[in-house]
Amino acid sequence: MAVQTSELLEKIRQQFDSAPYPRIPIEDSPKENPGVLHLHNLVTPYYLRNQKVIDTKDKVILDAGCGTGYKSLTLAFANPGSKVVGVDLSEPSIQLAEKRLQYYGVDNVEFHTLLLEDLPKLGLEFDYINCDDVLYLLPDAVAGLQAMKSVLKPDGIIRVNLHSRLQREWYYRAQNLCKFMGLMDGNPEAMELSAIRDIMKALKNDVLLKVKTWNPINEEDDSSILANHLLVGDKGSTIPEFFALLSAAELEFVSLTNWLQWDVMDLFKEPDDLPAFLALSLPELCDEERLHLFELFHPIHRLLDLWCGHPQQQRAFTPVAEWEKIDWEKATAYLHPQLKTAKFREELVDCVTELKAFPISSHLSLINNQIINIDSGMALCLIRLLEQPQPVTSLIESWKQIRPLDPITLKSIEHEQAFQLIQQMLLRLEGLGYVMLERQA
């Protein structure tokens, strides 16, 4: 078994030595992509787990399987003041990663050619570990998770993902075809790529394997074929299988990274009028069961992408949607740091000045194709959050000054009315990942 594992790792290393991944040009910067930065900011999962806002200064972050360093660069941009360490089994990939970071003058990142099992040799413990597009290639996923867990601080968080077996069903059929034809016996190179292209061109256009796995990109892009049809070691999983791996590694689920896109209720035409069986059973489902139900209904996500950590590290808290009035009165509101950009401020001020709705989703979109607009008056509250975190009570008093009169009755706005308006806005923005609410003890 050890020999087979060593041979598979060597084949994987050879594949990424000859075709380093990801093939993103050095000039392409993640700095102007707030969605990517939001995902890679430790603030995001830490808040989801603890309902607390964390400062990334002096945090130590690992990019496990860093490849050519694009995610390492992203982690550095997303977590100001942190130290980022990238490791990968491919030396050519590490060399490209070093060039990428040098290009941007980022000096808080270091790289090592290292296997995951050798992470303890670094002599470091990490606040956050990013392991992207790696775990599904490992011969033993549990061993990989345990290796990362061994260098994770007690309250640290790991981001890790697996390929969805349900979503990638036809790519696994393509890989089986390639194995059957001997195209994956060694490291896939020019001959194997050419063979795949020739076969797909020769097939009729209505042959299902071609329909499901081939498109014009494949005609020119080697990396697409290598990352799909010829990906050595690739394995798919379902949600229950992923949760079983976490349990075997003694890690605890925190949240899916794209949690807003996994709501099973969004799959129904009338969520308030479900068939009787579902209406009775859905409320009783645990997180794992609800997510598995979603993937069975609608397997659209290539990755099962989640955050996890050491067991029993989540701080007990009441979800914001269940807060009592006293909780709101003791709460502080924070704007997510990924929204604190010059472009965001400029458009926010313009919308407030011109009394028009502010399209916040154009600056950070966490739900595909969903447009989120903020009333110009409420947008003024966001300007205050740009400056610094604000007690909710302070935002209520500001609103009473902004809109002193009820537009219908023309009477002075009551405190309770202002409270409800601010509460509704913050509930909405917190649920969408734009705002964080921290209840003070």
Secondary structure, DSSP 4 states (H G I P E B T S, - for coil): -HHHHHHHHHHHHHHHHHS-S----TT--GGG-HHHHHHH-THHHHHHHHS-----TT-EEEEET-TTSHHHHHHHHHSTT-EEEEEES-HHHHHHHHHHHHHTT--SEEEEE--GGGGGGG---EEEEEE-S-GGGSS-HHHHHHHHHTTEEEEEEEEEEEEETTTTHHHHHHHHHHHHTTTTSS---HHHHHHHHHHHHHS-TT-HHHHHH--HHHHH-HHHHHTTTT-TT--EE-HHHHHHHHHHTT-EEEEETTGGG--GGGGSS-TTS--HHHHHHGGG--HHHHHHHHHHH----SEEEEEEESTT-SPP---GGG--HHHHHTEEEEE-GGG-SHHHHHHHHHHHHTT--EEGGGT---STT---EE-HHHHHHHHHHHHS-EEHHHHHHHHHHHS-B-TTT-SBPPHHHHHHHHHHHHHHHHHTTSEEEEE--
